[in-house]
Amino acid sequence: MNETLELLRTRLDEINMELLQLLNTRAEVARSIGEIKEKQGVPKFDPVREREMLEALVKHNPGPFKDAEIKQLFKEIFKASLNLQEEEHKRLLLVSRKNQPENTVIELNGTSIGGSTQVMVAGPCSVESYEQLRIVAAALKEAGIKVMRGGAFKPRTSPYDFQGLGIEGLKMLKAVAKEFGLSTISEIVHPAHIEIAADYIDVIQIGARNMQNFELLKEAGQAKIPVLLKRGIAATLEEFVHAAEYIAVSGNSNLMLIERGIRTYEKWTRNTLDISAVPILKQETHLPVLVDVTHSTGRKDIMLPCAKAALAAGADGVMIEVHPDPQTALSDAAQQLDIPQFIEFMNGVRESGLLHEQK
């Protein structure tokens, strides 16, 4: 009896090894199929093909497993193969952490973004005048901020709202940045303006509304300066990462991501700040990740705790909007901090001990 049991167990071990070899051989074939589908741009999951394979297996099932059990077993095998294809896809992405384990660090005139320190980015929602920019720039310099944001092109919900000063706004940014020794970030909305923008600003921002403007993304990929890509208002993280890949695969590896809130059913904030996006993006990609606490919340009273939360979650920087007189601002008047509020905000961030600034 014991000899028979041992013989059967030995045979079972042999079959296990045979199954292991066959499963891994199948996995290699499935991975090759995934690579072909990746190049063709077709979905990796094919429900029709899966149903056909299950029907063929059931048809040729001699037992003793029941047909339902065969289906369950092979569905798990199919699921594992699909997961393998998805992991391979992540590894192939240029922006993937699997493709590049070390962090990408962006250098802006002596300021590093994406390394061991965090950066604060501040400035008006819209460039309105040279004097307005000078007042903000002076406050930023006094507060130790080295990167200024300012919108020259403003894609707005209503076509009747202020659309920005365009190229003239970029020229103002350049003049003020030179005067106060600041680096600048400004949004570009048209592919034809990418090359022009490089003459006036240090970082091209692609806004939430244009996250999937693929022609703009491709053109930004040809740019010689860094790009800050904002998450779309209803974009999944997978869509966000793939939008970044459009830029990277077009040749520009100087790329940063910024979480700016997503649209949900919540009405007490302008958008819903997805703090979980920060550690996930840091884990899945090697790109610097910033958080825009102005557009995500739209509320001055919670911007400080949200900035602290962003830094605690591992963000490489925080962006906030500042205006000399928010009540008269031509865009987003209610959410911009005035100079005293900005100083109070910066003091609060620094006192938290969460902000590790470059010396």
C-alpha positions as CSV (number, residue, x, y, z in Angstrom):
1,M,0.0,0.0,0.0
2,N,2.7,2.5,1.0
3,E,4.8,1.6,-2.1
4,T,1.8,2.3,-4.3
5,L,1.1,5.6,-2.6
6,E,4.8,6.6,-3.0
7,L,4.8,5.6,-6.7
8,L,1.6,7.7,-7.3
9,R,3.1,10.7,-5.4
10,T,6.3,10.4,-7.5
11,R,4.2,10.3,-10.6
12,L,2.3,13.3,-9.4
13,D,5.5,15.2,-8.8
14,E,6.6,14.4,-12.3
15,I,3.4,15.6,-13.8
16,N,3.7,18.8,-11.8
17,M,7.0,19.5,-13.3
18,E,5.7,18.7,-16.8
19,L,2.8,21.1,-16.2
20,L,5.2,23.8,-14.9
21,Q,7.2,23.5,-18.0
22,L,4.2,23.6,-20.2
23,L,2.7,26.6,-18.4
24,N,5.9,28.6,-18.8
25,T,6.2,27.6,-22.4
26,R,2.6,28.9,-22.9
27,A,3.5,32.1,-21.0
28,E,6.4,32.7,-23.5
29,V,4.0,32.3,-26.4
30,A,1.4,34.6,-24.8
31,R,4.1,37.2,-24.1
32,S,5.2,37.1,-27.8
33,I,1.5,37.5,-28.8
34,G,1.3,40.5,-26.5
35,E,4.4,42.1,-28.1
36,I,2.8,41.7,-31.6
37,K,-0.5,43.2,-30.4
38,E,1.5,46.1,-28.8
39,K,3.1,46.9,-32.1
40,Q,-0.2,46.6,-33.9
41,G,-2.0,48.8,-31.3
42,V,-4.8,46.3,-30.7
43,P,-6.2,45.3,-27.3
44,K,-4.5,42.5,-25.5
45,F,-7.7,41.0,-24.2
46,D,-9.7,39.3,-26.9
47,P,-13.0,37.9,-25.4
48,V,-14.0,36.1,-28.6
49,R,-10.7,34.3,-28.8
50,E,-10.9,33.3,-25.1
51,R,-14.4,31.9,-25.6
52,E,-13.3,29.9,-28.6
53,M,-10.4,28.4,-26.7
54,L,-12.7,27.5,-23.7
55,E,-15.2,25.9,-26.0
56,A,-12.5,23.8,-27.7
57,L,-11.2,22.7,-24.3
58,V,-14.6,21.7,-23.1
59,K,-15.4,19.9,-26.3
60,H,-12.2,17.7,-25.9
61,N,-12.5,17.2,-22.2
62,P,-12.3,13.5,-21.4
63,G,-12.8,14.0,-17.6
64,P,-12.7,13.3,-14.7
65,F,-12.7,17.2,-14.3
66,K,-16.2,18.6,-15.1
67,D,-16.5,21.1,-17.9
68,A,-17.1,24.0,-15.4
69,E,-13.9,23.1,-13.6
70,I,-11.9,23.0,-16.8
71,K,-13.2,26.5,-17.7
72,Q,-12.3,27.8,-14.2
73,L,-8.8,26.4,-14.4
74,F,-8.1,27.7,-17.8
75,K,-9.6,31.1,-17.1
76,E,-7.0,31.5,-14.4
77,I,-4.3,30.5,-16.8
78,F,-5.6,33.1,-19.4
79,K,-5.8,35.8,-16.7
80,A,-2.2,35.1,-15.6
81,S,-1.1,35.3,-19.2
82,L,-2.9,38.6,-19.7
83,N,-1.2,40.0,-16.5
84,L,2.1,39.0,-18.0
85,Q,1.4,40.9,-21.2
86,E,0.4,44.0,-19.2
87,E,3.6,43.8,-17.1
88,E,5.6,43.5,-20.3
89,H,3.8,46.6,-21.7
90,K,4.7,48.6,-18.5
91,R,8.3,47.5,-18.8
92,L,8.4,48.7,-22.5
93,L,7.1,52.2,-21.7
94,L,10.0,54.8,-21.8
95,V,8.4,56.6,-18.8
96,S,8.1,53.3,-16.8
97,R,10.0,52.7,-13.6
98,K,10.7,49.2,-14.9
99,N,12.4,50.7,-17.9
100,Q,14.4,53.2,-15.9
101,P,14.8,52.5,-12.2
102,E,16.6,55.8,-11.3
103,N,14.6,59.0,-11.0
104,T,14.6,61.6,-13.8
105,V,15.9,64.9,-12.5
106,I,15.1,68.1,-14.4
107,E,17.6,70.9,-14.1
108,L,16.3,74.5,-14.3
109,N,19.0,77.1,-14.0
110,G,20.5,75.5,-10.9
111,T,17.1,74.2,-9.5
112,S,16.7,70.5,-9.5
113,I,13.2,68.9,-9.8
114,G,12.9,65.2,-9.1
115,G,15.8,64.5,-6.9
116,S,16.1,64.4,-3.1
117,T,14.6,67.9,-2.7
118,Q,11.2,69.4,-3.4
119,V,10.4,72.6,-5.3
120,M,7.7,75.3,-4.9
121,V,6.2,76.8,-8.0
122,A,4.1,79.9,-7.8
123,G,2.8,82.8,-9.8
124,P,-0.4,84.3,-11.3
125,C,-3.0,82.2,-13.2
126,S,-2.8,84.7,-16.1
127,V,-0.1,87.1,-17.2
128,E,-2.0,90.4,-17.2
129,S,0.6,93.1,-17.2
130,Y,4.3,93.7,-16.7
131,E,3.7,95.5,-13.4
132,Q,1.6,92.6,-12.1
133,L,4.4,90.1,-12.9
134,R,7.0,92.3,-11.3
135,I,5.1,92.5,-8.0
136,V,4.6,88.7,-7.9
137,A,8.2,88.0,-9.0
138,A,9.6,90.2,-6.2
139,A,7.4,88.4,-3.6
140,L,8.6,85.0,-5.0
141,K,12.2,86.0,-4.8
142,E,11.8,87.3,-1.3
143,A,10.2,84.0,-0.3
144,G,13.0,82.0,-1.8
145,I,10.9,80.7,-4.7
146,K,13.0,80.1,-7.9
147,V,10.3,78.9,-10.3
148,M,7.4,81.1,-11.5
149,R,4.3,80.0,-13.4
150,G,2.2,82.4,-15.5
151,G,-0.4,81.7,-18.2
152,A,0.1,83.6,-21.5
153,F,-2.3,81.3,-23.4
154,K,-5.5,80.6,-21.5
155,P,-7.9,77.9,-22.8
156,R,-11.1,78.8,-21.0
157,T,-14.5,77.1,-20.6
158,S,-16.3,80.1,-22.2
159,P,-15.0,81.6,-25.4
160,Y,-15.9,85.0,-24.0
161,D,-13.5,84.8,-21.0
162,F,-10.0,86.3,-21.0
163,Q,-7.8,84.1,-23.3
164,G,-4.5,85.5,-22.3
165,L,-1.9,87.9,-23.8
166,G,-0.3,85.2,-26.0
167,I,3.2,85.9,-27.3
168,E,3.3,89.3,-25.5
169,G,2.7,87.5,-22.2
170,L,5.6,85.2,-22.9
171,K,7.8,88.2,-23.6
172,M,6.8,89.7,-20.3
173,L,7.6,86.5,-18.5
174,K,11.1,86.4,-20.0
175,A,11.8,90.0,-19.1
176,V,10.7,89.6,-15.5
177,A,12.4,86.3,-15.0
178,K,15.6,87.7,-16.2
179,E,15.3,90.7,-13.8
180,F,14.6,88.6,-10.7
181,G,16.6,85.5,-11.6
182,L,13.7,83.1,-11.9
183,S,12.8,80.1,-14.1
184,T,9.4,80.2,-15.8
185,I,6.6,77.8,-16.7
186,S,3.8,78.7,-19.0
187,E,1.1,76.7,-20.9
188,I,1.2,76.3,-24.6
189,V,-2.0,75.3,-26.4
190,H,-1.0,75.1,-30.1
191,P,1.6,72.9,-31.7
192,A,2.9,75.8,-33.8
193,H,3.8,77.8,-30.6
194,I,6.1,75.2,-29.1
195,E,9.2,76.3,-31.0
196,I,8.4,80.0,-30.3
197,A,7.8,79.3,-26.6
198,A,11.3,77.9,-26.2
199,D,12.7,81.3,-26.9
200,Y,10.9,82.8,-23.9
201,I,10.2,80.3,-21.2
202,D,12.1,77.5,-19.4
203,V,9.3,74.9,-19.2
204,I,6.3,74.2,-21.5
205,Q,3.2,73.3,-19.6
206,I,0.5,71.2,-21.3
207,G,-2.7,71.8,-19.5
208,A,-5.5,69.4,-18.4
209,R,-7.7,70.2,-21.4
210,N,-4.9,69.3,-23.7
211,M,-3.6,66.2,-22.0
212,Q,-4.8,64.1,-24.9
213,N,-4.1,66.6,-27.7
214,F,-1.9,64.1,-29.3
215,E,-0.5,66.4,-32.0
216,L,0.5,68.9,-29.3
217,L,2.1,66.0,-27.3
218,K,4.1,64.9,-30.3
219,E,5.3,68.4,-31.0
220,A,6.3,68.8,-27.3
221,G,8.3,65.7,-27.8
222,Q,10.3,67.5,-30.4
223,A,11.0,70.4,-28.0
224,K,14.4,71.1,-26.6
225,I,13.1,72.3,-23.2
226,P,11.4,70.5,-20.3
227,V,7.6,69.8,-20.4
228,L,5.2,69.8,-17.5
229,L,2.2,67.6,-18.3
230,K,-1.1,68.1,-16.3
231,R,-3.5,65.3,-15.7
232,G,-6.7,65.6,-17.6
233,I,-9.9,66.5,-15.7
234,A,-11.3,63.0,-16.0
235,A,-8.2,61.0,-17.0
236,T,-7.2,57.7,-15.4
237,L,-3.6,57.3,-14.3
238,E,-3.1,54.9,-17.2
239,E,-4.3,57.5,-19.7
240,F,-2.1,60.1,-18.0
241,V,1.0,57.9,-18.2
242,H,0.3,57.1,-21.8
243,A,0.0,60.8,-22.6
244,A,3.4,61.3,-21.1
245,E,4.7,58.4,-23.2
246,Y,3.6,60.3,-26.4
247,I,6.1,63.0,-25.4
248,A,8.9,60.7,-24.4
249,V,8.6,58.5,-27.5
250,S,8.8,61.6,-29.6
251,G,12.3,62.4,-28.2
252,N,11.8,64.6,-25.1
253,S,12.9,62.9,-21.8
254,N,12.8,66.1,-19.8
255,L,9.3,65.5,-18.6
256,M,7.4,66.2,-15.4
257,L,3.9,65.2,-14.3
258,I,1.4,67.2,-12.2
259,E,-1.7,66.1,-10.4
260,R,-4.3,68.9,-10.5
261,G,-7.4,67.2,-9.3
262,I,-10.1,65.2,-11.2
263,R,-13.8,65.8,-11.7
264,T,-16.0,63.9,-9.4
265,Y,-19.5,64.4,-7.9
266,E,-18.0,66.4,-5.0
267,K,-19.1,70.1,-5.0
268,W,-17.3,71.5,-1.9
269,T,-14.0,71.7,-3.9
270,R,-13.4,72.8,-7.4
271,N,-12.0,69.3,-8.3
272,T,-11.0,66.3,-6.2
273,L,-7.4,66.1,-5.3
274,D,-6.2,62.5,-5.9
275,I,-3.4,62.3,-3.4
276,S,-3.0,58.5,-4.2
277,A,-1.9,59.5,-7.7
278,V,1.4,60.8,-6.2
279,P,2.8,57.5,-4.8
280,I,1.4,55.5,-7.7
281,L,3.0,57.7,-10.3
282,K,6.2,57.7,-8.4
283,Q,6.1,53.9,-8.3
284,E,5.1,53.3,-11.9
285,T,7.2,56.0,-13.5
286,H,10.6,57.6,-13.0
287,L,9.3,61.1,-13.7
288,P,9.1,64.0,-11.2
289,V,5.5,64.4,-9.9
290,L,4.1,67.7,-8.7
291,V,0.8,68.7,-7.2
292,D,-1.3,71.8,-8.1
293,V,-3.2,72.6,-4.9
294,T,-4.9,75.7,-6.5
295,H,-6.8,74.0,-9.3
296,S,-7.4,70.8,-7.4
297,T,-9.1,72.5,-4.4
298,G,-10.1,75.9,-5.6
299,R,-10.3,76.8,-1.9
300,K,-7.7,79.0,-0.1
301,D,-8.7,77.7,3.3
302,I,-7.4,74.1,2.6
303,M,-4.5,74.7,0.3
304,L,-1.9,74.5,3.1
305,P,-3.0,71.1,4.5
306,C,-3.3,69.8,0.9
307,A,0.2,71.0,0.1
308,K,1.4,69.2,3.3
309,A,-0.4,66.1,2.2
310,A,1.2,66.2,-1.2
311,L,4.7,66.5,0.2
312,A,4.0,63.8,2.7
313,A,2.9,61.5,-0.1
314,G,6.2,62.0,-1.9
315,A,5.5,64.9,-4.4
316,D,8.6,66.5,-5.9
317,G,6.9,69.9,-5.7
318,V,3.8,71.9,-5.2
319,M,2.3,74.6,-7.5
320,I,0.2,77.5,-6.2
321,E,-1.3,80.6,-7.8
322,V,-0.4,84.1,-6.5
323,H,-1.8,87.5,-7.6
324,P,-1.2,91.0,-6.2
325,D,-4.9,91.7,-6.1
326,P,-7.0,88.5,-6.7
327,Q,-10.3,90.3,-6.7
328,T,-9.3,92.1,-9.9
329,A,-7.7,89.0,-11.6
330,L,-8.8,88.3,-15.1
331,S,-9.1,84.5,-14.4
332,D,-9.6,82.3,-11.4
333,A,-10.0,85.3,-9.1
334,A,-11.5,83.4,-6.1
335,Q,-8.7,80.8,-5.8
336,Q,-5.5,82.9,-6.1
337,L,-3.6,83.9,-2.9
338,D,-2.7,87.5,-2.4
339,I,0.9,88.3,-1.3
340,P,0.3,88.2,2.5
341,Q,-1.6,84.9,2.1
342,F,1.2,83.5,0.0
343,I,3.8,84.4,2.6
344,E,1.6,82.8,5.3
345,F,1.2,79.7,3.1
346,M,5.0,79.4,2.6
347,N,5.7,79.8,6.3
348,G,3.2,77.1,7.0
349,V,4.7,74.7,4.5
350,R,8.2,75.3,5.8
351,E,7.2,75.0,9.5
352,S,5.7,71.6,8.7
353,G,9.2,70.2,8.0
354,L,7.9,68.4,5.0
355,L,9.5,70.6,2.4
356,H,13.1,69.7,1.7
357,E,14.5,72.6,-0.4
358,Q,17.7,72.8,-2.4
359,K,20.3,74.7,-0.6
